[in-house]
Each structure stands twice: as C-alpha cells, then as structure tokens.
Amino acid sequence: MPQQFTVLEALSATGLRAIRYFKEIPGLSYVVANDLSQDAVHSIKRNVLYNGLATEQVIPHHGDAKYARIQGTAHHGWRTNTSRGSLR
C-alpha cells in the first residue's frame, strides 16, 4: 500500500488542480484547496461536487496561504517536504 499523504494547494482559485491531484496521485489522503478569495472558495466547493468528489477529499479552505500552511502543520501534524512543497 502506498504511503498516505496530503497536499496543500495554497493558491487554489477554482480548485481544478487540487481535484486533479486527488484523482491522479496514488496514496493521497486529501487535498486542502486554499484561497484568500471567498468567491474562489465557493468555486472550489462547486467544482469538487461537480467532479464527483466529497469536500472531505478536496477540502475548500478560506484563508491566507501562509497561515493555511502554519495552521495545517500545527493542527494536523503535517510535515513539510520542502523539495516538493507537499505536506505529509
């Protein structure tokens, strides 16, 4: 079984890249799709559902990118892989 990991897409906009990550990368637990724009977060939610996923698989998040990373590290125990920019 592949190692489970998560991804933070810090500047997600529509969420389409986050959706693609979740559908195409084996071993992905979930993706956090973050954006500072509340309108963008609504688009992310709409696109997640339109693409047949749940908001537990691609999680829409409203906030500043630098704080989303800090919050995720503190609250979810993510480890940062700086070479790839992914979180585990």
Residue frames as qw, qx, qy, qz and C-alpha x, y, z in Angstrom:
[[0.000, 0.890, 0.457, 0.000, 0.00, 0.00, 0.00],
 [0.393, 0.539, -0.049, 0.743, 1.41, 3.44, -0.91],
 [0.290, -0.247, -0.478, 0.792, 2.23, 5.86, 1.87],
 [0.008, -0.838, -0.535, -0.107, -0.67, 8.19, 2.69],
 [0.334, -0.189, -0.078, 0.920, 0.00, 11.91, 2.45],
 [0.165, 0.842, 0.465, -0.215, -1.82, 15.21, 1.99],
 [0.421, 0.269, 0.247, 0.830, -1.32, 18.21, -0.26],
 [0.007, -0.759, -0.318, 0.568, -1.94, 21.89, 0.41],
 [0.387, 0.483, 0.397, 0.678, -2.68, 23.86, -2.73],
 [0.262, -0.436, -0.357, 0.783, -2.17, 27.27, -1.18],
 [0.204, 0.408, -0.121, -0.882, -3.39, 29.44, -4.08],
 [0.411, 0.189, 0.890, 0.054, -6.17, 27.26, -5.45],
 [0.254, 0.169, -0.305, -0.902, -8.54, 29.68, -7.29],
 [0.716, 0.020, -0.301, -0.629, -11.04, 27.26, -8.90],
 [0.687, -0.322, 0.599, -0.256, -9.69, 24.12, -7.24],
 [0.873, 0.408, -0.145, -0.225, -9.29, 22.26, -10.53],
 [0.413, 0.554, -0.693, 0.207, -5.62, 21.44, -9.93],
 [0.357, -0.316, 0.720, -0.504, -6.44, 20.18, -6.41],
 [0.858, 0.168, 0.233, -0.425, -9.18, 17.97, -7.89],
 [0.751, 0.520, -0.404, -0.047, -6.77, 16.60, -10.47],
 [0.055, 0.522, -0.774, 0.354, -4.17, 15.89, -7.78],
 [0.601, -0.153, 0.609, -0.493, -6.72, 13.91, -5.76],
 [0.885, 0.319, 0.098, -0.325, -7.92, 11.91, -8.76],
 [0.751, 0.574, -0.322, 0.050, -4.49, 11.12, -10.21],
 [0.141, 0.604, -0.691, 0.372, -1.97, 10.76, -7.35],
 [0.781, -0.231, -0.579, -0.029, -1.99, 7.37, -5.60],
 [0.580, -0.205, -0.549, 0.565, -1.80, 7.44, -1.81],
 [0.021, -0.324, 0.071, -0.943, -3.30, 10.88, -1.39],
 [0.082, -0.388, -0.802, 0.446, -5.46, 11.13, 1.75],
 [0.146, 0.870, 0.462, -0.097, -6.90, 14.53, 0.89],
 [0.401, 0.314, 0.121, 0.852, -6.07, 17.90, -0.64],
 [0.103, -0.735, -0.381, 0.551, -6.63, 21.24, 1.07],
 [0.357, 0.526, 0.397, 0.662, -7.61, 23.77, -1.62],
 [0.279, -0.645, -0.324, 0.634, -6.97, 27.20, -0.08],
 [0.297, 0.517, 0.287, 0.750, -7.69, 30.66, -1.42],
 [0.134, -0.195, -0.350, 0.906, -7.92, 34.15, 0.05],
 [0.349, -0.037, -0.273, -0.896, -10.99, 34.99, -2.07],
 [0.497, 0.129, 0.695, -0.503, -14.33, 33.83, -0.65],
 [0.707, 0.489, -0.087, -0.504, -15.68, 33.71, -4.23],
 [0.405, 0.475, -0.775, -0.103, -12.86, 31.34, -5.16],
 [0.196, -0.128, 0.900, -0.367, -13.71, 29.08, -2.21],
 [0.669, 0.333, 0.367, -0.555, -17.31, 28.90, -3.44],
 [0.636, 0.552, -0.425, -0.331, -15.98, 27.92, -6.89],
 [0.104, 0.379, -0.911, 0.127, -13.80, 25.24, -5.30],
 [0.463, 0.075, 0.741, -0.481, -16.80, 23.74, -3.48],
 [0.710, 0.483, 0.079, -0.505, -18.91, 23.78, -6.64],
 [0.516, 0.572, -0.607, -0.195, -16.13, 22.19, -8.73],
 [0.138, -0.280, 0.917, -0.247, -15.41, 19.50, -6.14],
 [0.587, 0.236, 0.628, -0.453, -19.04, 18.38, -6.14],
 [0.649, 0.601, -0.147, -0.443, -19.36, 18.70, -9.93],
 [0.405, 0.535, -0.738, -0.075, -16.37, 16.36, -10.32],
 [0.859, -0.170, -0.437, -0.204, -17.95, 13.69, -8.13],
 [0.488, 0.135, -0.638, 0.580, -15.77, 14.19, -5.06],
 [0.479, -0.758, -0.440, 0.050, -16.63, 14.97, -1.46],
 [0.023, 0.892, -0.196, 0.407, -15.45, 18.04, 0.41],
 [0.749, -0.580, 0.318, 0.028, -13.61, 15.64, 2.73],
 [0.858, 0.160, 0.272, 0.405, -11.43, 14.57, -0.21],
 [0.359, 0.379, 0.078, 0.849, -10.71, 18.04, -1.56],
 [0.304, -0.677, -0.524, 0.418, -11.24, 20.40, 1.35],
 [0.194, 0.763, 0.169, 0.593, -12.11, 24.00, 0.42],
 [0.537, -0.522, -0.331, 0.575, -10.37, 26.42, 2.79],
 [0.148, 0.907, 0.144, 0.367, -10.65, 30.21, 3.01],
 [0.567, -0.768, 0.048, 0.293, -7.55, 31.97, 4.25],
 [0.142, 0.876, -0.444, -0.120, -4.15, 33.48, 3.65],
 [0.860, 0.311, -0.402, 0.039, -1.75, 30.92, 2.15],
 [0.294, 0.462, -0.667, 0.506, 1.00, 31.41, 4.73],
 [0.461, -0.282, 0.526, -0.657, -1.44, 30.95, 7.61],
 [0.919, 0.084, -0.111, -0.369, -3.10, 27.93, 6.00],
 [0.703, 0.351, -0.577, 0.221, 0.27, 26.20, 5.96],
 [0.010, 0.379, -0.652, 0.657, 1.04, 27.13, 9.57],
 [0.685, -0.156, 0.278, -0.655, -2.42, 26.05, 10.77],
 [0.917, 0.172, -0.291, -0.214, -2.21, 22.75, 8.92],
 [0.511, 0.381, -0.669, 0.383, 1.20, 21.98, 10.36],
 [0.167, -0.301, 0.605, -0.718, 0.11, 22.79, 13.92],
 [0.688, -0.036, 0.290, -0.664, -3.38, 21.24, 13.89],
 [0.932, 0.232, -0.086, -0.263, -2.94, 18.24, 11.61],
 [0.716, -0.463, 0.477, 0.214, 0.67, 17.29, 12.32],
 [0.759, 0.645, 0.018, 0.085, 1.74, 17.83, 8.70],
 [0.601, -0.445, 0.332, 0.575, 5.41, 17.54, 7.90],
 [0.413, 0.839, -0.100, -0.341, 6.62, 19.81, 5.15],
 [0.788, 0.061, 0.410, 0.455, 8.52, 18.27, 2.26],
 [0.018, 0.814, -0.083, -0.575, 10.28, 21.40, 1.04],
 [0.254, -0.245, 0.719, 0.598, 11.78, 19.73, -2.02],
 [0.047, 0.363, 0.817, 0.446, 8.32, 19.13, -3.43],
 [0.233, -0.180, 0.062, -0.954, 6.29, 21.63, -1.45],
 [0.637, -0.324, -0.583, -0.386, 3.92, 18.90, -0.30],
 [0.412, -0.482, 0.494, -0.595, 2.70, 18.12, 3.19],
 [0.557, -0.005, -0.830, -0.042, 2.67, 14.75, 4.90]]
